[in-house]
Amino acid sequence: MSRGAFFPLFVPATRPDRIARACASGAGAVIVDLEDAVAPGDKEAARDGLADAVLTDKVPVFVRINAHGTRWFDPDVAAVARLPVAGIVLPKAEHGNVADDLRQQLAPGAQLLALIETARGLADVRRIAGAFDRLLFGSLDYAADLGVDPVPKALAHAQGELVLAARLAGQPGPCDGVTPDINDPARVEADARHGARLGFRGKMLIHPSQLAPARAAYRPAPDQVDWARRVLEAGVSDVARLDGEMVDLPVIARARRILEDAEGDATHG
């Protein structure tokens, strides 16, 4: 999986007609949702309807199945195993050993994304990270599980744990939770920028209008790009000074990350 910023867009499985539009939105991936977006009485029909959905290989398409332990889990996995999708998003991920069972049922190369949404999931997040391909943070469900408001201070500990677990597993940074307000691009950008500063490498989206502000939050400012280029062009390999400030290896690594983000943003137009 790419180490660049990741912006997957959710689509309800009850609306397979929206999948093609979501894939054309510019999002880095599409997550077809069989879980929260589908009422219990509609889950079987929504699952069966995916067999006739128009899927593309131009944009990775994942399916968020229902949680392990629910009565929908096994039928969801069996259905997704027959689809030409990039992989599965497992909600309420709480144990790493579920990944082994999933890999045995899915096509070789299918990616497994673990959505951390509970206290139990956070408690085992390092093992989960070692078993899955990428971590996602279900911030709203996590806050509800702990009985706290979904505000930065209440979520900071969990966010730090996810970033650390991803780093220890050699993964890209985790993907941050959704912003529920689709009419406030400034809020989306602020939330995404906060996550970026903490070490997240992307944000889940619930509406195409959220893509531009989320991506903007990960776009380095022109002065940052200029600084990064001057650091690397200076050819510093150990410790030196640039504009009166010390430049050592961690500073050089930061400069490289800034340029990588700038180049990745240019690729997306």
PyMOL commands that set and color helices and strands:
alter all, ss='L'
color gray80, all
select helices_A, chain A and resi 18-23+40-52+73-80+98-105+119-123+125-131+139-146+152-168+185-198+208-217+222-233+249-267
alter helices_A, ss='H'
color red, helices_A
select strands_A, chain A and resi 8-12+29-33+61-64+87-90+111-116+134-137+240-242+245-247
alter strands_A, ss='S'
color yellow, strands_A
deselect
rebuild
show_as cartoon
